[in-house]
Amino acid sequence: MEQQTILVVDDDKEIVRAIAKLLEMEGYKVLKAYDGLEALDLLVGNQIHLILLDVMMPKLNGLSTMMKIRESKNIPIIILSAKTEESDMVLGLSMGADDYIAKPFNTAELIARVKSQLRRYLTLGAAAANVQSNSITVGGLTLDLDSKEIIVDGKNVKLTATEYKIMELLMRNPGRVFSSEEIYSRVWNEDAYAVENTVMVHIRRIREKIEINPKMPKYLKVVWGIGYKIEKL
């Protein structure tokens, strides 16, 4: 199995050094960055499997860095921050983080969360959405990438172009929660401002097509206050 590479991003060099040593003892390769711009540079030309990302940094802060990364990559991101307010955690998760650890952190907990996210990414998440012969299958859903149709428990269902793009985004990343803003910016390719209702209407229409009972969905779930996801099945 190839050695997994973790990018550690924090403007505190001592924290980066300590985390790097901890991860290297677990057998991971570690790349280091001390601000968001350095992190983005390292993502070019390096295969990175997970990112540990501080929030408060010079030049480009962690949340802005994460938004740039999420424009093109689904690498697991764990936010590291001294901010412990629940609203900050929700904001980080809604903007694309996969997990959140408050400083100071327990080293055993950090390693456990790193391993959990890597396992999910490599065996259950983006790397595991079953992409074969131009189709993606998650549970009883199969998205045909050629006909732009979805097959629900063996039955073909027609989607509009927008509905198809939303389902493709969610099904390529089963279990990952996408905020309304991220769905809008990726599907409509426009900046997202006050788009929650627009996305919600499309989600409701998709549910009416793919769910036996749209009010008790099996596949397309809402995570209240954060966003939407396709359930791993």
Secondary structure, 3 states (H helix, E strand, C coil): CCCCEEEEECCCHHHHHHHHHHHHHCCCEEEEECCHHHHHHHHCCCCCCEEEEECCCCCCCHHHHHHHHHCCCCCCEEEEECCCCHHHHHHHHHCCCCEEEECCCCHHHHHHHHHHHHHHHHHHCCCCCEEECCEEEECCEEEECCCCEEEECCEEEECCHHHHHHHHHHHCCCCCCECHHHHHHHHCCCCCCCCHHHHHHHHHHHHHHHCCCCCCCCCEEEECCCEEEECCC
